[in-house]
């Protein structure tokens, strides 16, 4: 049964309702939801900070996939900042798990959060997932 459909009513995704035990599960078992938001990856080097911009494609409690304008290296740890005018911002450190060049020459990148999301960070992702869900549902109708 699809958890997003109840009695023929389509429900938005719920990140907050996922059990804590899912945090320890294999990343493929962690539900991912479409999320549309701009993201900035911050690479800190001695005396300099480099910003890498992109868009989030999907996210879960454990990580996210984003399309970036510049390459990143597998294993690299970077700070990210997710900011939207409607929902504020949050920051968290991520580790790059994989990255590949897309057909448009941009870099599709999978990353894992280096710490468990706080309740505030979960709520932020939840709001972004709900907005993306509503946008996709309006388009499909």
C-alpha positions as CSV (number, residue, x, y, z in Angstrom):
1,X,0.0,0.0,0.0
2,X,1.3,3.4,-0.9
3,X,1.7,5.5,2.3
4,X,1.0,8.7,0.3
5,X,-2.5,7.5,-0.7
6,X,-5.2,6.9,1.9
7,X,-8.9,6.2,0.9
8,X,-8.1,7.6,-2.6
9,X,-6.8,10.9,-1.1
10,X,-3.2,11.7,-1.9
11,X,-1.3,12.7,1.3
12,X,1.9,14.7,1.3
13,X,5.1,13.0,2.4
14,X,5.9,12.9,6.1
15,X,9.5,13.0,7.1
16,X,8.7,13.8,10.7
17,X,6.7,10.6,11.2
18,X,9.5,8.3,10.3
19,X,10.7,6.2,13.3
20,X,14.1,6.8,14.8
21,X,15.0,3.2,14.0
22,X,14.9,4.2,10.3
23,X,18.0,6.3,10.9
24,X,20.1,3.2,11.3
25,X,18.6,1.5,8.3
26,X,20.4,1.0,5.0
27,X,20.2,4.3,3.0
28,X,18.2,2.6,0.2
29,X,15.5,1.8,2.8
30,X,15.1,5.4,3.9
31,X,12.2,7.0,2.0
32,X,13.3,9.8,-0.3
33,X,11.0,12.7,-1.3
34,X,11.2,15.2,-4.1
35,X,12.4,18.5,-2.7
36,X,12.9,21.6,-4.8
37,X,15.2,24.1,-3.1
38,X,18.4,25.9,-3.8
39,X,21.5,24.7,-1.9
40,X,24.9,26.1,-1.3
41,X,27.8,23.8,-0.6
42,X,30.6,25.5,1.3
43,X,34.2,24.2,0.9
44,X,36.5,25.7,3.5
45,X,40.2,25.9,2.8
46,X,42.7,27.8,5.0
47,X,42.0,31.5,4.5
48,X,39.2,30.9,1.8
49,X,35.7,29.7,1.5
50,X,34.4,28.4,-1.8
51,X,30.7,28.4,-2.6
52,X,29.2,25.8,-4.9
53,X,25.6,26.4,-5.9
54,X,22.9,23.9,-6.9
55,X,19.4,22.6,-6.5
56,X,18.2,19.7,-4.3
57,X,16.4,17.0,-6.2
58,X,15.3,14.8,-3.4
59,X,16.0,14.3,0.3
60,X,15.5,11.9,3.2
61,X,16.4,11.8,6.9
62,X,19.9,10.5,6.0
63,X,20.9,12.5,3.0
64,X,20.0,14.1,-0.3
65,X,20.7,14.3,-4.0
66,X,21.6,17.6,-5.6
67,X,22.6,19.0,-9.0
68,X,25.7,21.2,-8.6
69,X,27.4,23.8,-10.9
70,X,30.9,22.6,-9.9
71,X,32.4,19.2,-9.2
72,X,32.9,17.7,-5.7
73,X,35.0,14.7,-4.7
74,X,33.7,11.4,-3.3
75,X,34.5,11.4,0.5
76,X,34.8,15.1,0.7
77,X,33.0,16.7,3.7
78,X,31.3,20.0,3.1
79,X,28.9,22.3,5.0
80,X,25.6,22.9,3.2
81,X,23.1,25.7,3.5
82,X,19.5,25.2,2.4
83,X,17.7,28.5,2.3
84,X,14.2,29.4,1.0
85,X,12.4,32.8,1.5
86,X,9.3,31.1,2.8
87,X,10.9,28.6,5.2
88,X,14.2,30.1,6.4
89,X,17.4,28.2,6.4
90,X,19.3,25.4,8.0
91,X,22.9,24.2,7.8
92,X,24.5,20.7,8.2
93,X,27.7,19.0,7.3
94,X,27.5,16.3,4.6
95,X,29.8,13.7,3.1
96,X,29.9,13.3,-0.6
97,X,29.0,9.6,-1.4
98,X,29.1,9.8,-5.2
99,X,29.1,12.4,-8.0
100,X,28.7,12.1,-11.8
101,X,28.4,14.4,-14.7
102,X,24.9,14.8,-16.0
103,X,23.9,15.2,-19.7
104,X,23.7,18.9,-19.2
105,X,27.3,19.0,-17.9
106,X,26.3,19.8,-14.3
107,X,27.2,17.4,-11.4
108,X,24.6,15.1,-9.9
109,X,25.8,14.4,-6.4
110,X,24.6,12.1,-3.6
111,X,25.5,13.1,-0.1
112,X,24.9,11.8,3.4
113,X,24.3,13.9,6.5
114,X,27.2,13.7,8.9
115,X,24.9,13.9,11.9
116,X,21.3,13.1,12.8
117,X,19.0,15.9,11.8
118,X,17.6,18.1,14.6
119,X,13.9,18.5,15.0
120,X,14.2,22.0,13.4
121,X,16.1,20.6,10.4
122,X,13.5,17.8,10.0
123,X,10.7,20.3,10.1
124,X,12.5,22.4,7.5
125,X,12.9,19.4,5.1
126,X,9.2,18.4,5.8
127,X,8.0,21.9,4.7
128,X,10.1,21.7,1.6
129,X,8.8,18.2,0.8
130,X,5.2,19.3,1.3
131,X,5.7,22.4,-1.0
132,X,7.3,20.2,-3.7
133,X,4.6,17.6,-3.3
134,X,1.8,20.2,-3.7
135,X,3.6,21.6,-6.8
136,X,3.9,18.2,-8.4
137,X,0.3,17.3,-7.5
138,X,-1.0,20.5,-9.1
139,X,0.9,19.8,-12.2
140,X,-0.4,16.3,-12.5
141,X,-4.0,17.2,-12.1
